[in-house]
Amino acid sequence: MIFIMLSVLLFSYNNVLWKKNLKATSIPFLVAYRAFFTSTISIGILLFFFTIENVSISDFIKITTGSLFGVLGLFSMLTVIKKASLQWLGIYNLLGVVFTILYLWIFDTVPIKESLLGLVVIVFGFVCFIVSNKQTQLRITLKQHLVLLLMTFSYSFSAILHWKNLNLDFSPLLIIANQESIVFLVGLFFTFKKAKIRSIKIELKTYFKKIAFMSIVVFFAILFSFLGLKQTNPIIASLLFLAAPLTTILFSAFFFKEKLSKKNIVFIIIILLGAFILHFQNN
């Protein structure tokens, strides 16, 4: 549990760093630059301390599938928060437990009947939050809502797949190395596709310290989250990770002076209430 709580704080702070650094540079460049550090760190530690001889092609495919959904979730998230409030990221992350429950109902043994009340409460609070912010500074477009839904689905599916991989005794570092390497390659591809080499060289120097610090933060955030997932089932882990959206919302108010209205606080509490109902119904 302590690992998940540490990862929650680091992920929330990392979201702040993402938004700050995205103000003056492109998403692919920032993603590739950060992933260069995190993939190098994780691969270096993995090769130095662990052996990967027992990883088969089918094992590699399982890990890579989870990582690809994580990459899709990352790019979806950054596409929206580059222009929109971090509060939306927090709200849609709160919705993640719904996707988790639906997946486990369809593919595993979790009965949907016992989860209906919690799901209804979560969706009710979520819809109220969207409707109440249609005419405020927080409002976003339909396209941004759809991208955030894609992010939520991708992150939830990635977390479930990696939880299954961790239960097969794959090293968390192996999964991190795999995911960050894919993030790096995808980011690198789109960076060279859109930017000129001269501008890339200038940005490499300009953002070195910021990205190096950001890489350390996100590396430990991912490591602690995987260590926590390895010890916890996905439903309880989803509930614990609910603290991340809340701290993201609080950080957005603190670092970016984004207003948190009384209405929004009430709707966030309703969503949380639904999540806790899910917890009690499934235990």
DRENDO-1510 file (C-alpha; in Angstrom, 1 decimal, always signed):
<recs>
REC; n; res; u; v; w
REC; 1; MET; +0.0; +0.0; +0.0 .
REC; 2; ILE; +2.8; +2.4; +0.8 .
REC; 3; PHE; +4.2; +1.9; -2.7 .
REC; 4; ILE; +0.9; +3.0; -4.3 .
REC; 5; MET; +0.7; +6.1; -2.1 .
REC; 6; LEU; +4.2; +7.1; -3.0 .
REC; 7; SER; +3.5; +6.6; -6.7 .
REC; 8; VAL; +0.3; +8.7; -6.3 .
REC; 9; LEU; +2.2; +11.7; -5.1 .
REC; 10; LEU; +4.9; +11.3; -7.7 .
REC; 11; PHE; +2.5; +10.8; -10.6 .
REC; 12; SER; +0.5; +13.9; -9.5 .
REC; 13; TYR; +3.6; +16.0; -9.4 .
REC; 14; ASN; +4.7; +14.6; -12.7 .
REC; 15; ASN; +1.4; +15.7; -14.2 .
REC; 16; VAL; +2.3; +19.3; -13.1 .
REC; 17; LEU; +5.7; +18.9; -14.7 .
REC; 18; TRP; +4.2; +17.7; -17.9 .
REC; 19; LYS; +1.9; +20.7; -18.2 .
REC; 20; LYS; +4.6; +23.2; -17.3 .
REC; 21; ASN; +7.1; +21.8; -19.8 .
REC; 22; LEU; +4.4; +21.4; -22.6 .
REC; 23; LYS; +3.9; +25.2; -22.7 .
REC; 24; ALA; +6.9; +25.8; -25.0 .
REC; 25; THR; +7.6; +22.5; -26.7 .
REC; 26; SER; +5.9; +19.7; -28.7 .
REC; 27; ILE; +4.4; +16.5; -27.2 .
REC; 28; PRO; +6.5; +14.0; -29.2 .
REC; 29; PHE; +9.8; +15.8; -28.3 .
REC; 30; LEU; +9.0; +16.0; -24.6 .
REC; 31; VAL; +7.9; +12.4; -24.5 .
REC; 32; ALA; +10.9; +11.0; -26.4 .
REC; 33; TYR; +13.4; +13.1; -24.3 .
REC; 34; ARG; +11.9; +12.0; -21.0 .
REC; 35; ALA; +11.6; +8.4; -22.2 .
REC; 36; PHE; +15.3; +8.4; -23.3 .
REC; 37; PHE; +16.3; +8.9; -19.6 .
REC; 38; THR; +13.7; +6.5; -18.1 .
REC; 39; SER; +14.4; +3.7; -20.6 .
REC; 40; THR; +18.1; +4.1; -20.2 .
REC; 41; ILE; +17.9; +3.9; -16.4 .
REC; 42; SER; +15.5; +1.0; -16.3 .
REC; 43; ILE; +17.4; -1.0; -19.0 .
REC; 44; GLY; +20.7; -0.3; -17.3 .
REC; 45; ILE; +19.4; -1.5; -13.9 .
REC; 46; LEU; +17.7; -4.5; -15.5 .
REC; 47; LEU; +20.8; -5.7; -17.3 .
REC; 48; PHE; +23.1; -5.1; -14.3 .
REC; 49; PHE; +21.0; -6.8; -11.6 .
REC; 50; PHE; +18.6; -9.2; -13.4 .
REC; 51; THR; +18.5; -11.9; -16.0 .
REC; 52; ILE; +16.0; -11.9; -18.8 .
REC; 53; GLU; +16.9; -15.3; -20.3 .
REC; 54; ASN; +13.5; -16.8; -19.3 .
REC; 55; VAL; +11.4; -14.3; -21.2 .
REC; 56; SER; +9.8; -16.1; -24.2 .
REC; 57; ILE; +8.3; -14.4; -27.3 .
REC; 58; SER; +4.8; -14.9; -25.9 .
REC; 59; ASP; +5.8; -13.3; -22.7 .
REC; 60; PHE; +7.3; -10.4; -24.6 .
REC; 61; ILE; +4.1; -9.9; -26.6 .
REC; 62; LYS; +2.0; -9.9; -23.3 .
REC; 63; ILE; +4.2; -7.2; -21.8 .
REC; 64; THR; +4.4; -5.2; -25.0 .
REC; 65; THR; +0.6; -5.2; -25.4 .
REC; 66; GLY; +0.1; -3.7; -22.0 .
REC; 67; SER; +2.9; -1.2; -22.7 .
REC; 68; LEU; +1.3; -0.1; -26.0 .
REC; 69; PHE; -2.0; +0.7; -24.3 .
REC; 70; GLY; +0.0; +2.7; -21.7 .
REC; 71; VAL; +1.7; +4.7; -24.6 .
REC; 72; LEU; -1.7; +5.4; -26.2 .
REC; 73; GLY; -3.0; +6.6; -22.8 .
REC; 74; LEU; +0.1; +8.9; -22.4 .
REC; 75; PHE; -0.2; +10.6; -25.8 .
REC; 76; SER; -4.0; +11.0; -25.3 .
REC; 77; MET; -3.5; +12.6; -21.9 .
REC; 78; LEU; -0.8; +15.0; -23.1 .
REC; 79; THR; -2.9; +16.0; -26.2 .
REC; 80; VAL; -5.6; +17.4; -23.8 .
REC; 81; ILE; -3.7; +18.8; -20.9 .
REC; 82; LYS; -1.4; +20.8; -23.2 .
REC; 83; LYS; -4.4; +23.2; -23.5 .
REC; 84; ALA; -7.0; +22.1; -20.9 .
REC; 85; SER; -7.1; +22.2; -17.1 .
REC; 86; LEU; -5.5; +19.4; -15.1 .
REC; 87; GLN; -8.8; +19.1; -13.3 .
REC; 88; TRP; -10.2; +17.2; -16.3 .
REC; 89; LEU; -7.3; +14.7; -16.1 .
REC; 90; GLY; -8.2; +14.1; -12.4 .
REC; 91; ILE; -11.9; +13.7; -13.2 .
REC; 92; TYR; -11.3; +11.2; -16.0 .
REC; 93; ASN; -8.8; +9.3; -13.9 .
REC; 94; LEU; -11.5; +8.9; -11.3 .
REC; 95; LEU; -13.6; +7.3; -14.0 .
REC; 96; GLY; -10.9; +4.6; -14.5 .
REC; 97; VAL; -12.4; +2.3; -11.9 .
REC; 98; VAL; -15.5; +2.0; -14.1 .
REC; 99; PHE; -13.5; +0.6; -17.0 .
REC; 100; THR; -11.7; -1.7; -14.5 .
REC; 101; ILE; -15.0; -3.2; -13.2 .
REC; 102; LEU; -16.4; -3.6; -16.7 .
REC; 103; TYR; -13.3; -5.4; -17.9 .
REC; 104; LEU; -13.3; -7.8; -14.9 .
REC; 105; TRP; -17.0; -8.4; -15.4 .
REC; 106; ILE; -16.6; -9.3; -19.0 .
REC; 107; PHE; -13.3; -11.3; -18.9 .
REC; 108; ASP; -13.0; -12.4; -15.2 .
REC; 109; THR; -15.4; -13.4; -12.4 .
REC; 110; VAL; -16.6; -10.1; -10.9 .
REC; 111; PRO; -20.4; -10.0; -11.0 .
REC; 112; ILE; -21.7; -6.7; -12.4 .
REC; 113; LYS; -24.9; -6.9; -10.2 .
REC; 114; GLU; -22.9; -6.2; -7.1 .
REC; 115; SER; -21.2; -3.2; -8.6 .
REC; 116; LEU; -24.2; -1.5; -10.2 .
REC; 117; LEU; -24.9; +1.0; -7.4 .
REC; 118; GLY; -21.3; +2.2; -7.2 .
REC; 119; LEU; -21.1; +2.5; -11.0 .
REC; 120; VAL; -24.3; +4.5; -11.2 .
REC; 121; VAL; -23.1; +6.9; -8.5 .
REC; 122; ILE; -19.8; +7.4; -10.2 .
REC; 123; VAL; -21.4; +8.1; -13.6 .
REC; 124; PHE; -23.9; +10.4; -12.0 .
REC; 125; GLY; -21.2; +12.5; -10.4 .
REC; 126; PHE; -19.2; +12.5; -13.6 .
REC; 127; VAL; -22.1; +13.7; -15.8 .
REC; 128; CYS; -23.0; +16.4; -13.3 .
REC; 129; PHE; -19.4; +17.7; -13.3 .
REC; 130; ILE; -19.4; +17.9; -17.1 .
REC; 131; VAL; -22.8; +19.6; -17.3 .
REC; 132; SER; -21.9; +22.1; -14.6 .
REC; 133; ASN; -18.7; +23.2; -16.4 .
REC; 134; LYS; -20.2; +23.7; -19.9 .
REC; 135; GLN; -20.2; +27.4; -19.5 .
REC; 136; THR; -17.1; +27.9; -17.3 .
REC; 137; GLN; -13.4; +28.4; -18.0 .
REC; 138; LEU; -12.9; +24.7; -17.5 .
REC; 139; ARG; -15.1; +23.8; -20.5 .
REC; 140; ILE; -13.5; +21.6; -23.2 .
REC; 141; THR; -14.6; +20.4; -26.6 .
REC; 142; LEU; -16.4; +17.1; -27.5 .
REC; 143; LYS; -13.2; +15.9; -29.2 .
REC; 144; GLN; -11.2; +16.5; -26.0 .
REC; 145; HIS; -13.8; +14.5; -24.0 .
REC; 146; LEU; -13.4; +11.6; -26.4 .
REC; 147; VAL; -9.6; +11.8; -26.2 .
REC; 148; LEU; -9.8; +11.7; -22.4 .
REC; 149; LEU; -12.2; +8.7; -22.6 .
REC; 150; LEU; -9.6; +7.0; -24.8 .
REC; 151; MET; -6.9; +7.9; -22.3 .
REC; 152; THR; -9.0; +6.4; -19.4 .
REC; 153; PHE; -9.7; +3.2; -21.3 .
REC; 154; SER; -6.1; +2.8; -22.3 .
REC; 155; TYR; -4.6; +3.4; -18.9 .
REC; 156; SER; -7.2; +1.1; -17.2 .
REC; 157; PHE; -6.6; -1.7; -19.7 .
REC; 158; SER; -2.8; -1.3; -19.5 .
REC; 159; ALA; -3.0; -1.5; -15.7 .
REC; 160; ILE; -5.0; -4.7; -15.8 .
REC; 161; LEU; -2.7; -6.3; -18.3 .
REC; 162; HIS; +0.4; -5.4; -16.4 .
REC; 163; TRP; -1.2; -6.6; -13.1 .
REC; 164; LYS; -1.7; -9.9; -14.8 .
REC; 165; ASN; +1.9; -9.8; -16.1 .
REC; 166; LEU; +3.2; -9.0; -12.6 .
REC; 167; ASN; +1.2; -12.0; -11.2 .
REC; 168; LEU; +3.2; -14.2; -13.7 .
REC; 169; ASP; +6.3; -13.0; -11.8 .
REC; 170; PHE; +7.7; -10.7; -14.4 .
REC; 171; SER; +10.0; -8.1; -12.9 .
REC; 172; PRO; +8.5; -4.6; -12.6 .
REC; 173; LEU; +11.8; -3.3; -14.1 .
REC; 174; LEU; +11.3; -5.5; -17.2 .
REC; 175; ILE; +7.9; -4.0; -17.7 .
REC; 176; ILE; +9.1; -0.5; -17.2 .
REC; 177; ALA; +12.1; -1.0; -19.5 .
REC; 178; ASN; +9.7; -2.4; -22.2 .
REC; 179; GLN; +7.1; +0.4; -21.8 .
REC; 180; GLU; +9.6; +3.3; -21.7 .
REC; 181; SER; +11.5; +1.9; -24.7 .
REC; 182; ILE; +8.3; +1.9; -26.7 .
REC; 183; VAL; +7.4; +5.4; -25.5 .
REC; 184; PHE; +10.9; +6.5; -26.6 .
REC; 185; LEU; +10.6; +5.0; -30.1 .
REC; 186; VAL; +7.1; +6.3; -30.7 .
REC; 187; GLY; +8.1; +9.8; -29.5 .
REC; 188; LEU; +11.3; +9.8; -31.5 .
REC; 189; PHE; +9.5; +8.8; -34.7 .
REC; 190; PHE; +7.0; +11.7; -34.4 .
REC; 191; THR; +9.7; +14.1; -33.3 .
REC; 192; PHE; +11.8; +13.6; -36.5 .
REC; 193; LYS; +8.6; +13.5; -38.6 .
REC; 194; LYS; +7.6; +17.0; -37.5 .
REC; 195; ALA; +10.7; +18.9; -36.4 .
REC; 196; LYS; +14.0; +20.0; -37.9 .
REC; 197; ILE; +17.3; +18.7; -36.6 .
REC; 198; ARG; +18.6; +22.2; -35.8 .
REC; 199; SER; +15.6; +23.0; -33.6 .
REC; 200; ILE; +15.9; +19.6; -31.9 .
REC; 201; LYS; +19.5; +20.3; -30.9 .
REC; 202; ILE; +18.5; +23.6; -29.4 .
REC; 203; GLU; +15.7; +22.0; -27.4 .
REC; 204; LEU; +17.9; +19.2; -26.2 .
REC; 205; LYS; +20.2; +21.7; -24.5 .
REC; 206; THR; +17.4; +24.0; -23.2 .
REC; 207; TYR; +15.3; +21.2; -21.5 .
REC; 208; PHE; +18.1; +18.9; -20.3 .
REC; 209; LYS; +17.9; +19.7; -16.6 .
REC; 210; LYS; +14.1; +19.8; -16.5 .
REC; 211; ILE; +13.6; +16.6; -18.4 .
REC; 212; ALA; +16.3; +14.8; -16.3 .
REC; 213; PHE; +14.5; +15.7; -13.1 .
REC; 214; MET; +11.2; +14.8; -14.6 .
REC; 215; SER; +12.5; +11.4; -15.7 .
REC; 216; ILE; +13.7; +10.6; -12.1 .
REC; 217; VAL; +10.2; +11.5; -10.8 .
REC; 218; VAL; +8.3; +9.4; -13.3 .
REC; 219; PHE; +10.7; +6.5; -13.1 .
REC; 220; PHE; +10.1; +6.1; -9.4 .
REC; 221; ALA; +6.4; +6.8; -9.8 .
REC; 222; ILE; +6.1; +3.9; -12.3 .
REC; 223; LEU; +8.3; +1.6; -10.2 .
REC; 224; PHE; +6.3; +2.2; -7.0 .
REC; 225; SER; +3.0; +1.7; -8.9 .
REC; 226; PHE; +4.1; -1.7; -10.3 .
REC; 227; LEU; +5.5; -2.8; -6.9 .
REC; 228; GLY; +2.1; -1.8; -5.4 .
REC; 229; LEU; +0.2; -3.6; -8.2 .
REC; 230; LYS; +2.1; -6.7; -7.6 .
REC; 231; GLN; +0.9; -6.8; -4.0 .
REC; 232; THR; -2.7; -5.7; -4.6 .
REC; 233; ASN; -5.7; -6.9; -6.7 .
REC; 234; PRO; -6.8; -4.4; -9.5 .
REC; 235; ILE; -10.0; -3.3; -7.8 .
REC; 236; ILE; -8.4; -2.3; -4.5 .
REC; 237; ALA; -5.4; -0.8; -6.4 .
REC; 238; SER; -7.8; +1.3; -8.5 .
REC; 239; LEU; -9.4; +2.6; -5.3 .
REC; 240; LEU; -6.0; +3.5; -3.8 .
REC; 241; PHE; -5.0; +5.2; -7.0 .
REC; 242; LEU; -8.1; +7.4; -6.7 .
REC; 243; ALA; -5.9; +9.5; -4.5 .
REC; 244; ALA; -3.8; +10.4; -7.6 .
REC; 245; PRO; -6.7; +12.3; -9.4 .
REC; 246; LEU; -7.5; +14.1; -6.1 .
REC; 247; THR; -3.9; +15.2; -5.6 .
REC; 248; THR; -3.7; +16.2; -9.3 .
REC; 249; ILE; -6.8; +18.4; -8.9 .
REC; 250; LEU; -5.4; +19.9; -5.8 .
REC; 251; PHE; -2.0; +20.5; -7.4 .
REC; 252; SER; -3.7; +22.2; -10.4 .
REC; 253; ALA; -5.4; +24.6; -8.0 .
REC; 254; PHE; -2.1; +25.2; -6.2 .
REC; 255; PHE; +0.5; +25.4; -9.0 .
REC; 256; PHE; -1.7; +26.9; -11.8 .
REC; 257; LYS; -4.2; +28.8; -9.6 .
REC; 258; GLU; -7.1; +27.0; -11.2 .
REC; 259; LYS; -10.4; +27.7; -9.4 .
REC; 260; LEU; -12.0; +24.7; -7.7 .
REC; 261; SER; -15.7; +25.6; -7.2 .
REC; 262; LYS; -18.0; +24.3; -4.5 .
REC; 263; LYS; -20.1; +22.6; -7.1 .
REC; 264; ASN; -17.1; +20.7; -8.5 .
REC; 265; ILE; -16.0; +19.7; -5.0 .
REC; 266; VAL; -19.5; +18.2; -4.4 .
REC; 267; PHE; -19.5; +16.3; -7.7 .
REC; 268; ILE; -16.0; +15.0; -7.0 .
REC; 269; ILE; -17.1; +13.7; -3.6 .
REC; 270; ILE; -20.1; +12.0; -5.3 .
REC; 271; ILE; -17.7; +10.2; -7.7 .
REC; 272; LEU; -15.5; +9.2; -4.7 .
REC; 273; LEU; -18.5; +7.9; -2.8 .
REC; 274; GLY; -19.4; +5.7; -5.8 .
REC; 275; ALA; -15.9; +4.4; -5.8 .
REC; 276; PHE; -16.0; +3.5; -2.1 .
REC; 277; ILE; -19.4; +1.8; -2.6 .
REC; 278; LEU; -17.7; -0.3; -5.3 .
REC; 279; HIS; -15.0; -1.2; -2.8 .
REC; 280; PHE; -17.5; -2.4; -0.1 .
REC; 281; GLN; -19.7; -4.2; -2.6 .
REC; 282; ASN; -16.8; -6.2; -4.0 .
REC; 283; ASN; -15.4; -7.1; -0.6 .
</recs>
